[in-house]
Amino acid sequence: MDLIIGSRHVTPDVITRTREGVEAVLHGEALLSLLDSAFHGAGTIEVLGGDLDRCPMEVTGIAMHGGATRVTLTALGAARRLM
């Protein structure tokens, strides 16, 4: 699974499926894109692949440990339909 943040395709260092969504370890530009999207409305966040493919996500947790940032994303509903 990867993330689509706005119009960017992001491959997390680690991504793990949870009951409510996913947890992803991000750094650098990937993390900055996610933070801009979550806190400044600069685009949407969606999962690419797996059973949550194209599902809109919301940031519900951020944990920083050393050089790694683990972000918890919760699914907001059904996947978006392709036209």
C-alpha positions, -999 to +999 in steps of 0.1 A: +000+000+000+011+035-007-005+070-001-018+096-025-014+130-009-030+157-030-015+148-064+016+132-051+023+094-049+041+086-017+057+054-006+060+053+032+090+037+049+066+013+065+028+010+062+007-012+084-031-020+082-050-013+114-086-019+123-096+017+115-072+025+087-034+024+085-002+035+103+026+049+081+062+058+089+071+089+069+100+113+067+112+143+046+090+156+018+065+128+023+059+139+059+057+176+049+031+168+022+010+149+046+012+177+073+003+203+047-027+183+036-039+175+071-035+209+087-037+234+058-062+217+035-036+213+007-052+183-009-067+150+001-051+119+016-060+084+002-046+049+004-035+033-029-038-005-029-051-031-006-087-033+007-086+005+014-078+014-023-088+050-030-103+053+005-102+089+019-082+091+051-079+115+080-048+120+102-058+110+138-024+106+154+012+116+150+041+100+171+077+111+167+105+089+179+141+099+168+142+103+130+109+084+124+074+098+124+045+074+127+012+087+114-021+071+122-047+075+094-084+066+098-107+057+069-135+083+064-158+061+044-162+042+011-135+044-016-140+070-042-154+058-075-134+062-107-153+080-134 
